[in-house]
């Protein structure tokens, strides 16, 4: 799959509810940018959908997925494009952007393709468990599994939402899962 961020439109930063800022991202014709990963290899989902603080009542939570090589390359390319964009537009994006170095902007970016030595790259996304559309392997609509996708093979459709910037200087891109085809896998007994 090819995604060309050069075709993206990024709004001016808007104040956020918690003191940060966000920039809305859309295509040149003001339509949402969709990334459909439903045709390739499935992504793993070792932890399922969960909130940062473990609050089980939240509907909008994180969904981390393991990436295959092609998926990791796609999101690394988006990461590099975003960093270059932010460096070029630092005066607009960051308060006091003139005082921030290129290295500070790069280091404060929360990458989409997060890598840790010895593990597959991971993709952090958001998912609204009350609104996401789910599909089974036979392409029949179904509901969110009780496991909240833990250990499942998943094929997500993502929407690029916003660039977020928080007061501490950290920033990143929000990807939201709107549809997901999944296959639940049973955890095997290790004994």
C-alpha positions, 0 to 999 in steps of 0.5 A: 500500500502506498500513502503519499503524505505530500497529498495531505492538508494540515490545518493550523494548530487549534487549542486542545481541551487539555492545554495542548494543540492539534492540527486536523489532517485531511486529503487535498479534497478535504476527505479523510485519509484512509489506510486500509490494511485489510488486504495484507497479512494480519497484525498481531494484537498481544494486549488487546484494546486498553486504556493507559490507566487501565480504566475498563469503562472507557470506550476510546482506548489504545490498540497496539498492533505488531507490524510486519515488514511492509507495514513497518516500512509504510509507517516509518515513511510517514514518520520521516515525512512528519518529522521533516514537515514539523521541522519546516513548520516549527514556528507554526506548530510549536510555541517558541518554535524558533528556539527548538532545534531539529534534533529536539523536534525529532526526539520529541516525536512519538513514532507510529512504528515504535521499535524496541530491540528484540521485538517486532515494531508496534503501531499505536492506534486509537479505537472507539469500542462503541463505534468501531465496525467489526467483521469476522473472517467470512466478512460478516459484521459482528461485535467487538469480542469480549477479549477486546482483540487480545491475541487476535489476528486483525486487519484494520482500516485506519483514519488519519485524524490529527497531529497532536502537540502537548505542552511538554513538547511531545507530539505525534499523529493520531490514527483511529481504527474505524473498521477491523476484521479479526480472527480470535486466537486461543492462547495455548496452555504452556504446560 
